[in-house]
Amino acid sequence: MTNRPLKSFRNIEEAWSSLNALLAAKPTPPQPVFTSLLLAVSRLKQYQANDFQIGLKPYAVTLTNLVDGLCRDGDFARAVSLVRDMMSRGDPADGYMIGVIVKCLCRSGNSDMALEFVADSEESGCSFNNLVVYSTCIDGLCKEGRMDEALELLGGIRSKGILPDKVTYTAVIHGLCCQGRVEEALELLRVIRSKGILPDNVMYTAVIHGLCCQGRVEEALELLRVIRSKGILPDNVTYSTLIYGLCCQGKCDEARALLEEQVINGIMPNSYSYTSLIQGLSVCGRWIEVKDMFEEMVYRGIKQSLYTFTVLIDGLGKEGKIDEVQCIFDVLVSKGFEPTTCIYNSLINGYCLHGQTEEANNVFVAMIEKGCSPDVVTFNTLMNGYSMEKNFGQVRLLFFEMLNRGLKPDCVTYNVLIRVLFLSGNALTACKYPKCFIEVHCIDKY
């Protein structure tokens, strides 16, 4: 029999060779040796319940590892089948194994299969942590946006005498807020408190996020005051959510004050908070403060994300501040970021607003050379720029290139084309385009 460590196999052929050697050995090696071999096989992503085939009853840890491997590879049907086969032999699955399958199924959007598996496991007399398993199912339903079913299941487990905990309620509150059902989330908070469960910052932050998404920022700030009064400390997520909500309403001064409060409380703002402020200040045209915020980010050692650069370049590009846009673009590239189509579009737009269509076209060529695919916005921006210069031939070439790339013209595209036709003295042809647009896009109104 080979003495080679089982975990060192390079491929499945070596593993099966060792298995054959074990089977031929006299006396037959003890089960733990076979179990170790199966664990080695599972690391090679060859998941088979071979213990059954060689006449040995598998250890629970063996099957659990095999099931875990199958689930990680997305082969849920085989994982469930393996456990059901084991249960049909009179060997109930343990709680950990059931938990692994349910968690993997729910995370992959297969909550129905998870619930069916839980029901089968209960009927087979398997013992498992009901609260953890059902909470996982509820969380899965919430993430799939099936809130009514999640609420029904929440009521169902209560009727079974299973008391939901903070984890369960947090999943439901978050799911409700994501669907804009903030009033129901607030009511659930009141129910939780009446049951003696103290809501934590995660729950409150979910509701604050829901309120901000509905533009109810003042109510979100009031909720912040409430959680402070209860001795609950808001975290980075809470602050960044509120800062974003305030900036969306143009309340940049209040957002800035909240950011400073965050620093005073010893919580270093994250990139998202600064980016929200930069975007809000950009919309308000407060460019000196935009520069200050960016420099403050650098000073405090907060890494700029690609989103930060996208917001900066987009805002500056819309203002036609092409020198600043090019500077930020160069910094972005120097930091190792790959410019996105959106960033290239902003740069192209900035040049077009300055009437520098050749420079804009150079950026267009460069983005294609870098492997970044232009979209309809890219073509519309360039076509509009050339139309302003009455370079109708270039507009025509860009239009056909857009079609050749399989991109579908939109309202902006046809508006540019109609303007070009009118300016070039083809009014009759231009009048045909609204009808053409209706036919191509199958819409009722132009």
GUMI-93823 format. One record per atom (N, C-alpha, C): z, x, y; residue in one letter. Coordinates in steps of 0.001 Angstrom, whole numbers, plus 500000, padded with zeros to 6 digits. Each point is the difference from the previous one (the first is absolute). Example, Ala and Ser with C-alpha at 12.3 -4.5 7.8 and 13.67 -1.06 7.14 Angstrom:
<atoms>
507800513190494310A 500000499110501190A 500000500900501200A 499280499650501050S 500060500820501190S 500730499230501090S 
</atoms>
This chain:
<atoms>
500000500859498791M 500000499141501209M 500000500880501240M 499223499613501025T 499900500814501200T 501301500007500781T 500328501188500571N 501181500128500851N 499629499962501471N 498749499726500280R 499532499993501385R 500683498887500780R 500479500287501243P 500605498928500812P 499003498877500215P 500436498773499746L 499080498870500054L 499461499763501396L 500780500299501020K 499570499699501364K 498919500951500502K 499658501044499190S 499051500992500490S 498572499755499537S 499713498848499370F 498643499726499538F 499036499939501176F 498824500615499799R 498980500001501059R 499074498804499888R 499841499442498806N 499117498859499838N 500471499155498815N 499385498834499868I 500444499041499000I 499712500483498574I 498937500814499822E 499679500496498661E 501147500849499454E 500582500852500852E 501117500834499557E 501198499134499616E 500234498922500807A 501133499117499714A 499830499319498647A 498788499451499732W 499779499325498722W 500049500986498825W 499593501239500219S 500081501011498950S 501452500223499588S 500899500039501021S 501423500174499693S 500554498781499279S 499505498808500381L 500454498785499328L 499647500048498513L 498782500421499687N 499589500096498591N 500866500985499241N 500368501094500688A 500854500992499350A 501376499418499708A 500518499205500937L 501301499364499801L 499959499020498826L 498905499228499910L 499878499012498935L 499920500656498623L 499415501212499963A 499832500696498710A 501259500753499580A 500950500141500930A 501203500802499718A 500901499298498995A 500641500760499153K 500970499506499035K 501291500800500158K 501126499333500230P 500142498558500199P 499456499584501371P 499795498693500191T 499494499488501278T 500997500316501114T 499531500566501074P 500904500318501117P 500673498747500534P 501163500162500622P 500723498834500539P 499223499329501143P 500369498749500253Q 499275499210501002Q 499963500646501387Q 501074500636500490P 499927500584501341P 498838500963500190P 499581500674498906V 498869500914500113V 498727499212500298V 499808498889499272F 498829499155500256F 500052499401501419F 501199499617500419T 500162499439501342T 499580501004501059T 500424501264499823S 499627501039500958S 498493500191500047S 499368499914498821L 498546500143499957L 499324498867500769L 500482498774499810L 499396498865500704L 500173500115501511L 501123500551500430L 500197500208501432L 498997501014500525L 499741501045499191A 499000500995500399A 498615499367500073A 499701499130499048V 498711499308499990V 499864499108501231V 501107499345500379S 499935499109501165S 499703500783501269S 500467501267500052R 499689500821501173R 498513500304500075R 499337499965498847L 498548500218499974L 499242498684500165L 500735498928500346K 499412498678500248K 499276499441498769K 500611500235498823Q 499486499405498761Q 501117499120499455Q 500003498730500394Y 501126499127499726Y 499716499126498775Y 500655500336498871Q 499861499191498800Q 501359499939499309Q 500311498847499459A 501295499839499337A 499910500551498572A 499842501298499858N 499747500588498691N 501241500023499119N 501188499787500584D 501197499905499163D 499845498879498985D 499380498881500445F 499810498875499092F 499108500411498829F 499014500810500291Q 498982500315499006Q 500494501004498958Q 501077500729500330I 500469500997499041I 501288499542499304I 500344498718500227G 501117499434499252G 501359500269500571G 500086500479501216L 501289500250500627L 500260498960501076L 501247499586500112K 500365499060501054K 500123500785501300K 499278499621501040P 500005500786501223P 501311499914500754P 500402501124500619Y 501119499974500918Y 499587499210501238Y 500995499363500646A 499709499253501233A 499437500923501067A 500530501236500068V 499524500934501025V 498536500356499772V 499576500040498739T 498606500301499696T 499090498930500576T 500302498744499657L 499167498896500468L 500075499852501514L 501184500223500557T 500137499882501451T 499091500984500707T 499927501233499487N 499116500999500607N 498538499625499826N 499659499484498834L 498622499574499777L 499625498838500922L 500928499038500097V 499770498849500878V 499868500449501455V 500876500901500403D 499959500515501375D 498665500692500275D 499537500782499021G 498725500685500160G 498826499038500114G 500010498982499153L 498937498992500050L 499987499274501343L 501188499643500488C 500084499285501280C 499529500874501153C 500381501270499984R 499571500902501084R 498487500161500009R 499383499857498831D 498543500107499912D 499309498654500210D 500808498962500244G 499429498682500278G 499589499222498763G 500377500494498807D 499638499299498764D 501127499035499628D 500163498972500840F 501130499092499838F 499882499155498732F 498790499616499652A 499806499158498821A 500514500702498750A 499689501290499861R 500463500748498820R 501508500198500035R 500554500220501207A 501449500186500109A 500729498743499558A 499550498854500505V 500631498732499629V 499801499723498518V 498802500277499497S 499705499774498585S 500898500848499107S 500238501249500425L 500841500905499223L 501423499468499894L 500529499510501124V 501368499489499992V 500081498696499203V 499003499145500163R 500005498735499254R 499903500255498497R 499227501010499616D 499884500368498589D 501356500433499468D 500717500769500826M 501319500472499597M 500966498822499853M 499930499043500964M 500899498839499939M 499694499131498789M 498718499928499614S 499621499182498837S 500540500592498708S 500338501294500026R 500572500662498829R 501519499852499959R 500524499247500988G 501442499792500021G 500761501030500783G 499305500849500735D 500654501030500812D 499887499609501471D 501028499417500577P 499917499587501407P 499850501205500930P 499168499826501029A 499820501069500981A 501262500145500831A 500296501235500434D 501194500187500814D 499698499650501459D 501063499890500785G 499868499578501381G 499171500942500841G 500146501301499747Y 499251500972500801Y 498497499846499767Y 499614499828498741M 498585499866499665M 499400498753500665M 500734498904499935I 499528498766500637I 499876500207501504I 500990500666500583G 499973500269501437G 498802500834500415G 499666501006499167V 498846500865500296V 498714499187500042V 499807499162498984I 498768499203499929I 499917499016501163I 501097499292500268V 500000499004501077V 499724500665501347V 500642501135500244K 499801500700501277K 498550500442500163K 499433500570498951C 498611500474500084C 499023498835500165C 500254498915499287L 499122498837500125L 500041499427501414L 501202499870500554C 500138499425501344C 499412500906501063C 500188501295499853R 499456500936500987R 498480500009500014R 499414499651498868S 498536500005499914S 499404498623500283S 500840499061500447G 499501498669500340G 499827499072498819G 500732500277498904N 499901499154498799N 501312499249499759N 500467499289501036S 501287499306499898S 499975498906498933S 498864499336499843D 499916498943498981D 500240500568498614D 499375501131499696M 500184500644498704M 501452500440499825M 500605500465501103A 501397500435499944A 500919498834499667A 499789498872500668L 500842498832499760L 499832499477498575L 498773500019499513E 499743499567498619E 500703500924499012E 499969501297500282F 500653500979499130F 501513499816500016F 500567499719501179V 501447499774500106V 500403498776499172V 499206498925500101A 500292498782499225A 499964500283498503A 498994500765499547D 499898500349498574D 501192500842499559D 500420500911500864S 501125500892499668S 501290499200499859S 500174499015500879E 501205499158499916E 499997499195498700E 498836499459499645E 499896499213498766E 500262500856498766E 499677501300500094S 500195500898498853S 501423500536499919S 500846499581500945G 501396500416499960G 500248501378500557G 499057500520500781C 500184501334500588C 501072499951501079C 500766501068500083S 501044500098501012S 499518500895501138S 500067499476501219F 499597500809501153F 500721499503501246F 499947500791501040N 500646499640501260N 499174498921500684N 500429498766499855N 499223498876500532N 499747500114501495N 501018500402500750L 499869500064501451L 498934501012500410L 500054501204499408V 499037501051500356V 498583499569499648V 499825499460498791V 498670499611499537V 499439498856500850V 500816498976500240Y 499511498869500788Y 499788500384501471Y 500842500877500513S 499802500475501378S 498683500741500126S 499658500754498960T 498718500708499990T 498844499012500016T 500120498934499210C 498950498962499969C 499873499301501355C 501133499707500614I 499983499355501322I 499337500909501023I 500344501289499950D 499395500971500914D 498493500077499782D 499577499961498735G 498567500037499691G 499267498799500569G 500585498814499843L 499389498788500549L 499915500075501527L 501052500520500618C 500005500136501467C 498898500938500467C 499838501120499305K 498972500972500388K 498593499444499783K 499862499041499074E 498710499356499776E 499781498831500961E 500981499758500890G 499877498919500970G 500255498618499429G 500612499933498839R 500239498711499323R 501437499557500265R 500277499717501271M 501368499766500428M 500598498720499428M 499224498947499896D 500534498754499454D 500472500192498563D 499228500758499221E 500388500278498616E 501228500898499943E 500075500952500948A 501164500892500055A 501265499211500319A 499884499067500956L 501154499171500354L 500404499094498844L 499011499497499271E 500283499157498832E 500725500798498921E 499559501238499786L 500649500852499000L 501417500365500446L 500163500215501313L 501337500292500537L 500948498840499693L 499539498769500227G 500820498839499667G 500236499873498501G 498988500383499214G 500107499915498551G 501057500923499424G 500081501210500501I 500991500931499447I 501406499602500439I 500102499375501171R 501322499493500419R 500475498932499022R 499077499130499585S 500371498930499072S 500398500551498634S 499553501214499688K 500376500648498736K 501324500746500107K 500596499954501217G 501267500689500196G 499842501457500383G 498761500416500293I 499752501378500435I 500105500027501519I 500924500796500522L 500231500042501440L 499132501076500643L 499078499609500872P 499150500986500686P 500850500947500846P 499549501242500127D 500722500970500822D 499167500369501232D 500406501034500721K 499299500413501220K 498554500379499724K 499771500655498871V 498639500423499656V 499088498785499854V 500497498990499319T 499210498775499802T 499686499335501332T 501044499788500800Y 499821499313501274Y 499131500808500974Y 500126501319499967T 499190500843500885T 498517499818499718T 499644499952498714A 498593499810499620A 499472498671500527A 500818498943499883V 499561498672500437V 499877499941501521V 500986500545500710I 499963499988501469I 498792500774500514I 499751501153499404H 498845500803500406H 498703499245499737H 499914499356498836G 498796499248499663G 499765498834500940G 501065499280500351L 499881498875500931L 499514500463501364L 500566501096500475C 499619500515501324C 498557500494500016C 499557500585498908C 498612500468499916C 499017498832500076C 500434498817499592Q 499151498811500066Q 500247499183501263Q 500811500546500910G 500264499302501253G 500995498865499880G 500700499933498887R 500971498915499777R 501395500480500428R 500088500361501273V 501210500637500527V 501175499032500022V 499757498733500320E 501092499030500046E 500667499869498635E 499198500013498945E 500565499928498648E 500809501255499687E 499516501150500494A 500728501253499790A 501347499969500722A 500004499472501222L 501253499886500757L 500973499048499300L 499472498905499469E 500841499062499265E 500577500652498747E 499193500809499324L 500475500692498802L 501102501001500356L 499887500627501169L 501070500891500459L 501312499235500138L 499923498776500543R 501208499189500151R 500582499617498626R 499100499685499057V 500447499666498639V 500703501192499357V 499411501178500173I 500574501221499418I 501411500235500532I 500157499840501327R 501325500227500600R 501013498978499473R 499540498758499802S 500911498959499500S 500464500281498574S 499233500799499267K 500353500351498621K 500832501278499929K 500361500531501177G 500851501184500027G 499246501313499887G 498675499936500052I 499183501216499957I 499672500411501438I 500331501201500364L 499755500469501362L 498584500572500102L 499138499374500793P 498642500553500183P 500072501412500568P 499097500850499556D 499983501377500495D 498836500208500968D 499875501237500457N 498982500311501001N 498590499769499482N 499773500206498705V 498663499796499432V 499581498539500145V 500925499091499708M 499697498573500140M 499720499638501454M 500894500449500891Y 499828499677501415Y 498711500592500560Y 499666501219499573T 498782500646500494T 498757499236499562T 500026499448498785A 498869499193499523A 499798498788500906A 501113499360500393V 499907498833500882V 499541500421501392V 500515501131500488I 499570500520501309I 498499500256499996I 499505500564498903H 498560500244499879H 499229498687500032H 500510499005499290G 499337498694499982G 499955499368501382G 501101500104500749L 500051499455501353L 499025500725500924L 499956501319499900C 499091500786500844C 498539499658499707C 499684499786498733C 498624499653499627C 499580498664500606C 500970499140500284Q 499707498709500615Q 500127500045501517Q 500245501211500534G 500141500139501445G 501347499553500530G 500950499782499125R 501336499527500388R 500943501195500164R 499610500886500913V 500710501271500145V 501399499800500565V 500175499056500925E 501317499757500578E 500984499556498924E 499538499163499075E 500858499570498897E 500319501174499080E 499021500881499834A 500227501194499174A 501050500905500641A 499947500138501332L 500995500814500710L 501379499369499916L 500034498677500056E 501279499303499866E 500584500232498609E 499145500004498982L 500463500267498641L 500515501432499889L 499372500926500736L 500485501385500025L 501418500044500554L 500251499225501060R 501342499961500580R 501007499418499005R 499558499019499235V 500876499382499000V 500404501006498932V 499025500746499486I 500332500944498912I 500867501146500516I 499806500366501278R 500887501024500585R 501436499481500041R 500157498733500410S 501338499420500115S 500701499917498649S 499214499991498924K 500564499938498651K 500262501396499435K 499756501009500834G 500245501372499560G 498910500571499119G 498860499314499955I 498863500483499206I 499124500878500889I 499752501207499562L 499225500938500807L 498509499841499718L 499207499730501040P 498550499939499796P 499465501382499640P 498913500050499231D 499422501285499615D 498654500196500679D 499306501042499586N 498714500344500609N 498989498868499886N 500013499327498847V 499049498907499787V 500275498860500974V 501287499692500204T 500372498933500931T 499491500314501401T 500301501204500465Y 499601500393501355Y 498482500033500157Y 499304500598499029S 498546500127500130S 499326498631499985S 500583499058499234T 499458498634499967T 500132499330501367T 501173500145500610L 500243499397501311L 499166500670501094L 499891501310499931I 499199500730500991I 498542499556499935I 499494499850498793Y 498623499530499837Y 499849498585500571Y 500965499117499689G 499935498629500502G 500020499934501517G 500850500813500627L 500079500031501465L 498706500525500612L 499452501050499395C 498761500589500532C 498825499027499885C 499992499204498949C 498924499004499832C 500024498967501117C 501166499808500613Q 500128499054501103Q 499948500693501354Q 499674501296499984G 499896500738501255G 501331500370500609G 501093499843499246K 501335500317500511K 500363501446499650K 499214500919500566C 500144501410499633C 501299500610500508C 500481499540501152D 501252500550500538D 501175499645499099D 500028498753499513E 501058499601499077E 499889500767498686E 498764500219499570A 499781500755498760A 500485501436500161A 499714500583501168R 500429501379500265R 501529500090500027R 500651498994500608A 501459499984500045A 500589499901498594A 499355499209499144L 500464499857498622L 499852501318499241L 498926500712500279L 499787501293499347L 501087500989500416L 500355499997501295E 501052500899500477E 501354499628499396E 500238498692499853E 501243499549499354E 500058500506498565E 498864499977499352Q 499913500476498624Q 500396501470499920Q 499507500792500943V 500313501435500018V 501489500208500240V 500564499237500946I 501428500113500315I 500852499679498778I 499522499051499181N 500731499619498784N 499791500976498848N 499294501088500284G 499822501046498986G 498903499727498995G 499114499048500317I 498886499686499097I 498714500501500646I 499419501035499429M 498786500568500581M 498819499052499809M 499334499621501099P 498843499099499880P 498919500612499109P 499252499141499343N 498924500478499144N 498654499934500725N 498983500478499340S 498661500039500584S 499512498605500365S 500369499005499184Y 499533498637500236Y 500525499458501333Y 501273500294500318S 500589499533501259S 499270500612501191S 499779501297499955Y 499312500671501103Y 498561499502500125Y 499350499820498881T 498608499540500031T 499906498602500593T 500972499140499671S 500025498654500577S 500124500074501519S 500881500881500471L 500175500162501446L 498747500560500649L 499390500977499363I 498769500591500533I 498915498935500108I 499899499164498961Q 498991498940500027Q 500298498977501098Q 501262499595500117G 500379499042501026G 499749500518501399G 500365501254500251L 499781500613501315L 498511500164500288L 499223500292498942S 498549500149500175S 499370498699500460S 500421498890499364V 499459498689500360V 500321499667501457V 501174500458500451C 500414499743501388C 499415501011500981C 499264500992499477G 499380500996500874G 500967501012500581G 501141500151499362R 501024500932500505R 499821501357499320R 498940500695500396W 499553501194499278W 500927501193500170W 500657500102501146I 500949501113500191I 501149499870499013I 500471498761499799E 501084499775499045E 499514500182498558E 498736499688499759V 499421500247498674V 500078501490499678V 499608500801500977K 500052501462499826K 501443500457499782K 500942499423500777D 501411500368499860D 500526499670498607D 499607498808499485M 500473499593498676M 499462500921498916M 498736500387500143F 499407500891499003F 500694501359500021F 500262500508501203E 500676501299500125E 501435499918499495E 500650498854500218E 501363499804499501E 500022500009498481E 498985499401499417M 499852500020498538M 499977501429499481M 499177500805500644V 499848501399499593V 501319500744500199V 500645499769501156Y 501254500690500328Y 501092499687498981Y 500046498741499556R 501045499598499066R 499634500302498544R 498866500615499806G 499606500415498652G 499563498868499111G 499547498900500600I 499540498852499213I 498515500162499727I 499643500036498744K 498603500227499628K 499124498824500387K 498889500313500627Q 499041498948500336Q 499222499621498738Q 499818498712499817S 499220499520498863S 498553499792500432S 499145499766499040L 498604499691500321L 499932498741500852L 500922499079499738Y 500052498763500792Y 500297500300501469Y 500893500974500253T 500315500395501380T 498746500458500723T 499247500875499365F 498777500510500618F 498961498884500168F 499938499111499034T 499047498880500091T 500298499137501220T 501287499690500208V 500408499189501151V 499675500708501306V 500310501299500063L 499729500773501213L 498509500037500319L 499215500340499010I 498553500142500216I 499369498646500332I 500470498950499343D 499456498666500270D 500306499574501433D 501257500186500411G 500386499610501355G 499284500796501068G 499942501308499829L 499324500865500966L 498497499743500014L 499452499744498803G 498559499746499911G 499599498745500747G 500813498931499881K 499691498754500702K 500075500155501516K 500796500980500443E 500102500259501428E 498927500977500485E 499206500501499047G 498947500949500360G 500515501385500348G 501235500310499585K 500593501312500281K 499527500982498934K 498731500367500104I 499356500740498918I 500549501409499809I 500387500673501096D 500543501357499856D 501307499983499209D 500863499008500315E 501264499874499275E 499754499623498537E 499027499114499783V 499662499596498630V 499552501198499180V 499115500809500567Q 499496501170499282Q 501121500984499708Q 500927500132500952C 501142500914499819C 500888499529498853C 500331498707499994I 500827499451498927I 499279500096498663I 498699499760500018F 499202500102498774F 500079501417499429F 499895500994500864D 500067501400499558D 501372500331499423D 501054499456500622V 501359500227499489V 500140499379498612V 499470498793499854L 500035499292498714L 499364500844498903L 498822500523500283V 499289500809499002V 500765501283499699V 500578500619501038S 500728501261499821S 501240499827499137S 500540498763499971K 501180499721499188K 499644499623498563K 498717500044499675G 499574499757498628G 499722498560499654G 500008499106500998F 499683498596499732F 498490499814499886F 499612499073499128E 498590499635499884E 499748498790500897E 499171500147501043P 499734498853500888P 499417498826499215P 500456498819500328T 499504498789499349T 498815499433500787T 499356499003499415T 498895499331500691T 500473499416501326T 501209499431500005C 500561499416501221C 500145501051501091C 500443501199499640I 500169501077500987I 498651500451500533I 499032500182499121Y 498656500374500446Y 499420498920500922Y 500240498741499666N 499499498903500835N 500571500066501410N 501298500320500099S 500642500100501314S 499411501145500808S 499736501108499322L 499404501158500681L 498586499673500470L 499234499346499146I 498633499587500359I 500032499029501176I 500961499068499958N 500126499014501074N 500327500670501333N 500882500992499950G 500358500722501223G 498801500665500639G 499173500655499198Y 498789500653500534Y 499021498962500544Y 499844498882499285C 499069498965500454C 500436499394501332C 501311499804500169L 500502499453501262L 499708500934501175L 499887501289499704H 499675500989501027H 498499500210500138H 499229499234499216G 498551500164500057G 499506501248499310G 500836500596499159Q 499629501238499299Q 499597499654498567Q 498877499313499883T 499582499514498683T 499561501118499061T 499484501083500553E 499590501100499125E 501221500624499333E 501085500165500784E 501242500521499421E 500551499021498959E 499866498696500321A 500441498976499048A 499195500089498712A 498706500217500132N 499152500119498815N 500334501247499198N 500401501074500701N 500411501229499298N 501242499735499145N 500928499205500545V 501192499633499234V 499598499161498791V 499047499094500202F 499486499149498919F 499426500850498872F 499203500991500356V 499403500892498999V 501091500800499296V 500981500482500782A 501078500821499433A 500830499208499001A 500287498725500317M 500829499213499084M 499300499785498669M 498680499812500043I 499239499833498753I 500001501299499205I 499841501125500700E 500005501305499334E 501349500292499349E 501084499456500602K 501351500212499461K 500311499022498863K 499042499140499669G 500201499054498909G 500723498732500388G 500098499746501321C 500655498783500479C 498925498950500287C 500075498876499331S 498949498985500106S 500157499156501266S 498947499892500813P 500052499114501171P 500031498544499573P 500600499157500818D 500018498571499717D 499223499239501070D 500067498690499974V 499257499177500962V 500436500319501428V 501312500232500189V 500508500321501345V 499369501291500515V 499844500987499137T 499374501262500396T 498600499755500545T 499196499270499233F 498620499733500403F 499953499129501258F 500850498989500062N 500017499130501180N 500316500789501266N 500977500909499884T 500410500791501165T 498865500888500476T 499360500682499067L 498887500889500367L 498809499204500532L 499685498900499329M 498882499168500448M 500243499453501402M 501227499598500257N 500344499497501331N 499868501102501043N 500450501213499634G 499886501130500923G 498556500308500352G 499142500024499003Y 498579500282500249Y 499325498847500749Y 500457498758499736S 499397498867500712S 500309500067501489S 501194500500500349M 500359500146501407M 499105501009500707M 499496500944499230E 499089500999500566E 498545499589499835E 499789498795499454K 498666499444499774K 499172500876499043K 500710500639499087N 499332500787498962N 499801499077498797N 499030499097500142F 499827498944499005F 499505500525498658F 499250501092500024G 499509500582498746G 501144500481499120G 501008500611500632Q 501149500490499240Q 500829498831499452Q 500092498921500783V 500708498807499531V 499326499470498738V 498685499964500034R 499230499486498858R 500240500875498762R 499956501319500187L 500210500919498878L 501393499823499398L 501000499859500867L 501370499833499514L 500155498681499248L 499352498957500489F 500082498697499339F 499459500069498576F 498849500646499839F 499416500085498658F 500790500951499099F 500609501026500586E 500845500889499188E 501231499236499502E 500541499146500860M 501135499180499606M 499630499110498812M 498835499378500073L 499546499147498901L 499786500806498724L 499422501199500150N 499744500858498836N 501296500415499308N 501083500050500764R 501306500368499426R 500707498793499381R 499344498863500031G 500582498808499392G 501039499302500841G 500033500332501298L 500964499371500895L 499429498714500569L 500853499004500168K 499563498681500452K 500219499859501509K 498943499738500759P 500158499817501449P 500950498851500306P 500737500125501112D 500890498923500408D 499598499474501381D 500838499183500607C 499685499409501307C 499721501068501050C 500816501066499982V 499825501070500992V 498635500647499834V 499602500236498765T 498687500602499728T 498883499158500609T 500037498703499725Y 498935499127500492Y 500053499848501518Y 501175500036500585N 500096499957501465N 499318501204500631N 500225501168499390V 499351501223500505V 498483499888499872V 499544499535498834L 498557499882499771L 499362499003500963L 500662498884500224I 499465498991500931I 499908500573501412I 501036500723500416R 499962500606501335R 498861500995500122R 499814500805498945V 498917501003500010V 498649499318500120V 499813498908499254L 498721499287500038L 499738499395501384L 501019499437500610F 499829499445501342F 499657501097501005F 500734501105499910L 499770501101500954L 498638500648499816L 499472499940498764S 498696500627499740S 498851499012500163S 500308498801500538G 498949499027500279G 499576499179498813G 500854499874498978N 499675499212498800N 500918498787499898N 499982499200501044A 500909498863500062A 499747498992498886A 498728499764499675L 499688499013498956L 500553500436498647L 499839501287499696T 500551500529498741T 501518499906500004T 500605500293501161A 501462499955500106A 500531498613499697A 499263498973500432C 500448498622499789C 500019499612498521C 499258500745499170K 499959499696498569K 501229500548499258K 500695500947500625Y 501086500665499282Y 501183499101499672Y 500406499073500901P 501110499118499600P 499710499238498716P 498764499484499861K 499617499285498781K 500025500943498804K 499497501209500214C 499989501014498925C 501422500307499548C 500894500104500973F 501396500305499681F 500628498887499172F 499700498745500373I 500538498854499276I 499502499989498559I 498705500282499807E 499415499971498659E 500553501113499120E 500121501192500591V 500441501155499215V 501458499862499594V 500846499485500918H 501432499954499746H 500481498641499537H 499074499026499875C 500341498688499458C 501177499363500761C 499900499984501339I 501051499398500801I 499448498816500754I 500889499152500478D 499582498774500675D 499802500199501503D 500747500952500562K 499897500202501437K 499764501470500302K 499327500223501082Y 499763501378500428Y 500912500318501172Y 
</atoms>
